[in-house]
Amino acid sequence: MNVSLTDDLSAFVADQLKEGGYNNQSEVVREGLRLLRARNEKLVQLRHAVAVGMADIDAGRTIPLTSEVLRDIADRAKQRVRSRKSRPA
């Protein structure tokens, strides 16, 4: 496979090689593709979560976001933090 890069991207690859994190150009490109794949997988998960949320809204499986609900969420978060701090390391 041949890949054509803009001058800017080619310079970036060269900089990465100079910094010593990679042994060759292919390693730099493979790392970029791994990151792109991970980003795309995260987008798929986020889109799925949004679809689930929208289905819940459409089905009426939601509650209004009131001050009381927000306080309850904050209280539960504080309890989780406290319980994590009290666990032995």
N, C-alpha and C positions, 0 to 999 in steps of 0.2 A: 504494500500500500504506500502510495506517495501522498504526502500532504504538503500543500502550499501554504505558507504563512506570510502574513503581512510583515513589513520590516519591523514594526513595533513588536509583534509577537515573537519574531525571530530574535530580536534583541533581548526580550524577556527570557527566552529559553537560554540564550548565551549567558545572561546574568545569573540564572539559576545554576548553570554549570560552574561558573566562576566562584560562586558562593560555596561550592563543594557539597551541596545536598544531593547531587545526582551525578552518576558516572557518565551518562550520555544523553543525547537529545531524546531518544526513545523513552527513557525513564521519566523525563519531564512531561512528555506528551501523555504517557500512560497515567501518571499521577493526575494530570488535568482531567483525563477522561474518567478516572475513578471518582473524582470530586463531582463531575457533572452527573454521573450515574447516581451518586448518593443524593444529590440535590433533586434529581428527577424522581427518585424513589420517595423522598420526603414530600414532594409536591403531590404525588399520587396519594399518599397517606392523608395529607391535609385535605385534598379534594374529597376523599372518602369521608373524612370526619365532618366536613361541611355538608355533604349529602345526607349523612345520618342526622345531623342537627336539623337540617331543613325538613327531613321526613318527620322528625319529632315535632317540629313546629306545626307542620301540616296536619299531623294526627292529634294535636292538642296535648302533647305530652311535655308541656313546659309550664313554668310558673313565672309570674311577674317578678322582675328584678326590683325589689323594694329595699329600703334602708335596712329593714329587719333581715332580709335574706343576705344582704352584703355583710352585716354584722356577724351573722351566723357563719358565713364563709370565712371571715377574718378570724373568728374565735376558733374554728376548727383548724385553721392553718397555724395559729399560735400554739394550739395543743400539740400538733404534729412536731413543730419545732422543739417544744419543751421535751416531748417524749424522745426525740432523737438525741438531744443533748444529755438526757439522763441515762442513755444506753452506754454500757462499757465499750470502749474502743477496740 
